[in-house]
């Protein structure tokens, strides 16, 4: 395929080729983190999580939960 691809050309691709094309598009979009700035709320949440992580690490607390515990919490909605 050339640099410009029409929807007609995309529709001629097999399902597997469409998936590969979608992956390539996703990867190329993700290559530029500056194109996806965080919202203020997202930045606050990341900072909150980082502070909690650093606090727990310094205190020698576990830095995560087991897979069974994560599933249990997810099923409970917490």
Z-matrix of the N, CA and C atoms (Angstrom, degrees):
N
C 1 1.448
C 2 1.527 1 109.38
N 3 1.311 2 115.68 1 146.70
C 4 1.449 3 120.38 2 178.78
C 5 1.517 4 111.20 3 -81.63
N 6 1.329 5 114.55 4 -171.14
C 7 1.460 6 119.56 5 -178.56
C 8 1.528 7 111.70 6 -67.21
N 9 1.315 8 116.80 7 -35.65
C 10 1.458 9 120.13 8 178.62
C 11 1.519 10 108.08 9 -108.72
N 12 1.315 11 114.77 10 130.04
C 13 1.454 12 120.56 11 -177.13
C 14 1.515 13 107.77 12 -124.08
N 15 1.306 14 116.29 13 131.43
C 16 1.460 15 120.10 14 179.00
C 17 1.524 16 109.62 15 -86.76
N 18 1.309 17 115.22 16 159.59
C 19 1.455 18 120.34 17 176.83
C 20 1.524 19 110.11 18 -60.76
N 21 1.319 20 117.18 19 -33.73
C 22 1.456 21 121.49 20 177.58
C 23 1.529 22 110.46 21 -61.13
N 24 1.328 23 116.52 22 -41.73
C 25 1.462 24 120.48 23 178.21
C 26 1.529 25 111.03 24 -67.28
N 27 1.327 26 116.36 25 -40.31
C 28 1.462 27 120.56 26 179.25
C 29 1.519 28 109.67 27 -62.66
N 30 1.307 29 117.59 28 -41.48
C 31 1.465 30 121.43 29 -179.23
C 32 1.524 31 112.85 30 -64.62
N 33 1.327 32 117.26 31 -20.99
C 34 1.471 33 120.54 32 177.48
C 35 1.531 34 112.27 33 -81.45
N 36 1.304 35 117.73 34 -12.50
C 37 1.459 36 120.90 35 -178.65
C 38 1.525 37 110.73 36 -72.29
N 39 1.320 38 115.21 37 153.62
C 40 1.465 39 119.85 38 173.92
C 41 1.530 40 108.17 39 -71.96
N 42 1.323 41 116.19 40 166.91
C 43 1.460 42 120.19 41 178.46
C 44 1.526 43 110.51 42 -58.79
N 45 1.329 44 116.90 43 -42.29
C 46 1.466 45 120.85 44 179.90
C 47 1.526 46 111.09 45 -63.15
N 48 1.326 47 117.12 46 -41.61
C 49 1.471 48 120.70 47 179.11
C 50 1.524 49 110.94 48 -66.01
N 51 1.328 50 117.02 49 -37.24
C 52 1.472 51 120.81 50 177.62
C 53 1.526 52 110.54 51 -64.44
N 54 1.322 53 116.67 52 -40.48
C 55 1.465 54 120.25 53 178.48
C 56 1.523 55 110.13 54 -64.34
N 57 1.329 56 117.33 55 -43.57
C 58 1.467 57 120.36 56 178.19
C 59 1.525 58 111.33 57 -62.80
N 60 1.332 59 116.39 58 -39.78
C 61 1.460 60 120.56 59 177.60
C 62 1.528 61 110.35 60 -63.73
N 63 1.333 62 116.45 61 -43.52
C 64 1.466 63 120.13 62 178.43
C 65 1.521 64 110.88 63 -61.79
N 66 1.338 65 117.11 64 -41.06
C 67 1.465 66 120.50 65 177.68
C 68 1.525 67 110.82 66 -62.86
N 69 1.324 68 116.63 67 -42.53
C 70 1.468 69 120.15 68 178.88
C 71 1.525 70 110.66 69 -63.12
N 72 1.330 71 117.22 70 -41.60
C 73 1.459 72 120.82 71 178.10
C 74 1.525 73 110.83 72 -63.26
N 75 1.336 74 116.05 73 -45.43
C 76 1.462 75 120.57 74 179.70
C 77 1.531 76 110.39 75 -60.48
N 78 1.331 77 115.99 76 -46.87
C 79 1.462 78 120.36 77 -179.26
C 80 1.524 79 111.23 78 -61.26
N 81 1.320 80 117.09 79 -41.34
C 82 1.467 81 119.10 80 -178.67
C 83 1.524 82 110.84 81 -68.62
N 84 1.321 83 118.26 82 -34.50
C 85 1.466 84 120.98 83 177.06
C 86 1.518 85 110.60 84 -69.95
N 87 1.326 86 117.24 85 -37.37
C 88 1.464 87 121.66 86 -177.79
C 89 1.523 88 112.19 87 -75.67
N 90 1.329 89 118.02 88 -15.50
C 91 1.463 90 121.57 89 -178.66
C 92 1.525 91 112.56 90 -65.54
N 93 1.334 92 117.52 91 -18.77
C 94 1.457 93 121.04 92 -176.79
C 95 1.520 94 109.98 93 -117.22
N 96 1.352 95 117.58 94 86.96
C 97 1.460 96 119.75 95 -177.32
C 98 1.528 97 112.84 96 -62.20
N 99 1.322 98 118.12 97 -24.07
C 100 1.467 99 120.88 98 178.68
C 101 1.535 100 111.66 99 -67.05
N 102 1.317 101 116.15 100 -20.60
C 103 1.462 102 120.12 101 178.99
C 104 1.522 103 111.91 102 -76.52
N 105 1.341 104 116.77 103 -10.32
C 106 1.466 105 121.93 104 -176.59
C 107 1.524 106 110.15 105 -126.90
N 108 1.327 107 117.57 106 67.76
C 109 1.458 108 118.82 107 -177.27
C 110 1.532 109 111.70 108 -66.13
N 111 1.323 110 115.17 109 149.69
C 112 1.459 111 120.32 110 177.11
C 113 1.522 112 110.13 111 -75.82
N 114 1.316 113 115.25 112 147.27
C 115 1.461 114 119.47 113 172.41
C 116 1.528 115 107.31 114 -76.41
N 117 1.320 116 118.22 115 161.34
C 118 1.468 117 119.43 116 176.00
C 119 1.536 118 112.22 117 -56.08
N 120 1.323 119 117.56 118 -38.84
C 121 1.468 120 121.00 119 179.38
C 122 1.529 121 110.86 120 -65.24
N 123 1.330 122 117.64 121 -40.99
C 124 1.462 123 120.60 122 178.12
C 125 1.523 124 110.74 123 -64.90
N 126 1.327 125 116.78 124 -41.36
C 127 1.468 126 120.25 125 179.49
C 128 1.529 127 110.46 126 -63.75
N 129 1.345 128 117.54 127 -43.33
C 130 1.465 129 120.79 128 178.19
C 131 1.526 130 111.11 129 -60.96
N 132 1.338 131 116.56 130 -42.37
C 133 1.460 132 119.85 131 -179.60
C 134 1.516 133 111.35 132 -65.33
N 135 1.318 134 117.95 133 -41.80
C 136 1.467 135 120.58 134 177.18
C 137 1.522 136 111.01 135 -63.48
N 138 1.325 137 116.89 136 -40.52
C 139 1.463 138 120.02 137 177.90
C 140 1.525 139 110.78 138 -65.35
N 141 1.327 140 117.43 139 -39.89
C 142 1.462 141 121.43 140 178.29
C 143 1.526 142 110.33 141 -61.76
N 144 1.338 143 115.99 142 -46.21
C 145 1.460 144 120.15 143 -179.99
C 146 1.523 145 111.93 144 -64.89
N 147 1.339 146 116.51 145 -39.34
C 148 1.456 147 119.50 146 179.18
C 149 1.525 148 110.54 147 -64.51
N 150 1.327 149 118.07 148 -42.46
C 151 1.467 150 120.98 149 178.25
C 152 1.529 151 110.62 150 -61.35
N 153 1.326 152 116.90 151 -43.31
C 154 1.466 153 120.72 152 178.89
C 155 1.527 154 110.24 153 -63.56
N 156 1.315 155 117.08 154 -41.89
C 157 1.465 156 121.39 155 178.35
C 158 1.523 157 110.68 156 -61.56
N 159 1.339 158 116.20 157 -48.96
C 160 1.461 159 120.02 158 -178.68
C 161 1.529 160 111.03 159 -62.86
N 162 1.331 161 117.31 160 -39.59
C 163 1.467 162 121.61 161 178.80
C 164 1.526 163 110.22 162 -62.42
N 165 1.338 164 115.94 163 -48.24
C 166 1.461 165 120.16 164 -179.07
C 167 1.529 166 111.49 165 -65.56
N 168 1.312 167 116.56 166 -38.94
C 169 1.466 168 120.52 167 179.27
C 170 1.528 169 110.49 168 -62.90
N 171 1.336 170 115.49 169 -45.94
C 172 1.464 171 120.37 170 -179.81
C 173 1.532 172 111.22 171 -63.35
N 174 1.332 173 116.30 172 -35.01
C 175 1.463 174 121.10 173 -178.52
C 176 1.525 175 112.48 174 -83.61
N 177 1.335 176 117.07 175 -2.81
C 178 1.462 177 119.84 176 -179.22
C 179 1.519 178 112.97 177 75.78
N 180 1.316 179 116.62 178 19.31
C 181 1.460 180 121.65 179 178.84
C 182 1.532 181 109.92 180 -77.25
N 183 1.335 182 116.73 181 157.13
C 184 1.467 183 118.82 182 173.69
C 185 1.527 184 109.96 183 -59.89
N 186 1.326 185 116.11 184 141.75
C 187 1.463 186 120.45 185 -176.22
C 188 1.520 187 113.15 186 -99.30
N 189 1.288 188 116.55 187 20.75
C 190 1.453 189 120.59 188 178.28
C 191 1.507 190 109.48 189 179.90
N 192 1.316 191 114.83 190 -172.87
C 193 1.462 192 119.81 191 177.31
C 194 1.520 193 108.12 192 -125.96
N 195 1.299 194 115.61 193 158.68
C 196 1.461 195 120.50 194 178.52
C 197 1.525 196 109.77 195 -69.32
N 198 1.324 197 116.01 196 160.92
C 199 1.455 198 120.78 197 177.86
C 200 1.530 199 111.46 198 -58.79
N 201 1.330 200 119.69 199 -45.60
C 202 1.466 201 118.89 200 177.43
C 203 1.536 202 112.60 201 -59.18
N 204 1.330 203 116.82 202 -39.43
C 205 1.466 204 120.13 203 178.16
C 206 1.525 205 111.09 204 -66.96
N 207 1.318 206 117.15 205 -40.51
C 208 1.467 207 120.63 206 178.45
C 209 1.529 208 110.36 207 -62.29
N 210 1.330 209 116.94 208 -42.68
C 211 1.470 210 119.92 209 178.18
C 212 1.518 211 110.70 210 -64.14
N 213 1.338 212 116.76 211 -42.01
C 214 1.461 213 120.54 212 -179.74
C 215 1.528 214 110.22 213 -61.03
N 216 1.322 215 116.49 214 -44.33
C 217 1.465 216 120.65 215 179.85
C 218 1.528 217 110.92 216 -65.21
N 219 1.312 218 116.22 217 -40.95
C 220 1.465 219 119.83 218 -179.66
C 221 1.520 220 111.08 219 -63.65
N 222 1.304 221 115.61 220 -40.51
C 223 1.471 222 119.72 221 179.70
C 224 1.526 223 111.80 222 -68.33
N 225 1.338 224 116.03 223 -30.76
C 226 1.457 225 121.39 224 177.47
C 227 1.523 226 111.36 225 -79.14
N 228 1.307 227 116.46 226 -16.57
C 229 1.460 228 120.53 227 -177.19
C 230 1.512 229 113.00 228 86.22
N 231 1.349 230 117.00 229 23.37
C 232 1.476 231 120.02 230 178.79
C 233 1.500 232 109.88 231 -123.86
